[in-house]
């Protein structure tokens, strides 16, 4: 199992074909995962995690995107 810190990403939604793609990159700008989404809700959940959570880790074996340990509550940095 490899947990890799996600430091950047690329996302797009194809308006004609109704498909999305999100690519995850590590700190060396190496591709970790390039995932195709056909479910708009699933695409939105992952995009929201990438925009709002930090740090994010990708488990290459389980294919999980997860947050790091963080305090409970929305305003943890205040």
C-alpha positions as a printed NumPy array, in Angstrom:
array([[  0.   ,   0.   ,   0.   ],
       [  1.325,   3.425,  -0.954],
       [ -0.203,   6.582,   0.439],
       [  0.922,   9.491,  -1.721],
       [  0.373,  13.141,  -0.847],
       [ -1.695,  14.889,  -3.53 ],
       [ -0.238,  18.351,  -4.174],
       [ -2.02 ,  19.357,  -7.394],
       [ -4.747,  18.22 ,  -9.747],
       [ -6.338,  18.78 , -13.162],
       [-10.076,  18.471, -13.732],
       [-12.434,  18.799, -16.667],
       [-16.066,  18.047, -17.463],
       [-17.023,  17.256, -21.062],
       [-20.288,  19.103, -21.709],
       [-21.069,  17.121, -24.872],
       [-20.35 ,  13.611, -23.587],
       [-21.268,  14.227, -19.917],
       [-18.022,  12.754, -18.588],
       [-15.42 ,  14.138, -16.26 ],
       [-11.746,  13.5  , -15.657],
       [ -9.595,  14.279, -12.663],
       [ -5.832,  13.726, -12.628],
       [ -3.925,  13.76 ,  -9.334],
       [ -0.237,  14.728,  -9.049],
       [  2.42 ,  14.415,  -6.36 ],
       [  5.003,  16.999,  -5.255],
       [  7.29 ,  16.045,  -8.186],
       [  4.402,  16.693, -10.598],
       [  4.236,  12.954, -11.322],
       [  0.833,  11.528, -12.189],
       [ -0.659,   9.488,  -9.341],
       [ -4.101,   8.729, -10.776],
       [ -6.09 ,   9.751, -13.861],
       [ -9.73 ,   8.902, -13.264],
       [-12.731,   9.061, -15.616],
       [-16.119,   9.882, -14.051],
       [-19.507,   9.184, -15.629],
       [-21.496,  10.129, -12.521],
       [-21.696,  13.941, -12.072],
       [-22.32 ,  13.602,  -8.323],
       [-19.19 ,  11.504,  -7.814],
       [-17.149,  13.98 ,  -9.876],
       [-18.462,  16.842,  -7.732],
       [-17.598,  15.081,  -4.454],
       [-14.   ,  14.469,  -5.52 ],
       [-13.607,  17.996,  -6.931],
       [-14.978,  19.413,  -3.674],
       [-12.483,  17.402,  -1.607],
       [ -9.636,  18.658,  -3.778],
       [-10.753,  22.292,  -3.41 ],
       [-11.55 ,  22.277,   0.295],
       [ -9.443,  19.681,   2.107],
       [ -5.752,  19.67 ,   2.889],
       [ -3.764,  17.5  ,   3.156],
       [ -5.152,  14.863,   0.81 ],
       [ -3.632,  11.439,   0.331],
       [ -4.235,   8.843,  -2.381],
       [ -3.953,   5.161,  -1.507],
       [ -2.724,   3.492,  -4.698],
       [ -3.73 ,  -0.023,  -3.63 ],
       [ -7.244,   0.668,  -2.31 ],
       [ -7.864,   3.519,  -4.793],
       [ -9.005,   5.805,  -1.955],
       [ -8.702,   9.58 ,  -1.725],
       [ -8.599,  10.592,   1.927],
       [ -7.917,  13.542,   4.163],
       [ -5.13 ,  13.639,   6.689],
       [ -5.807,  13.762,  10.409],
       [ -7.587,  16.994,  11.24 ],
       [ -9.674,  18.445,  14.05 ],
       [-13.466,  18.189,  14.009],
       [-15.337,  21.24 ,  12.692],
       [-15.359,  23.509,   9.676],
       [-13.167,  26.245,  11.125],
       [-10.225,  24.179,  12.283],
       [ -7.68 ,  26.833,  11.208],
       [ -9.236,  29.727,  13.157]])
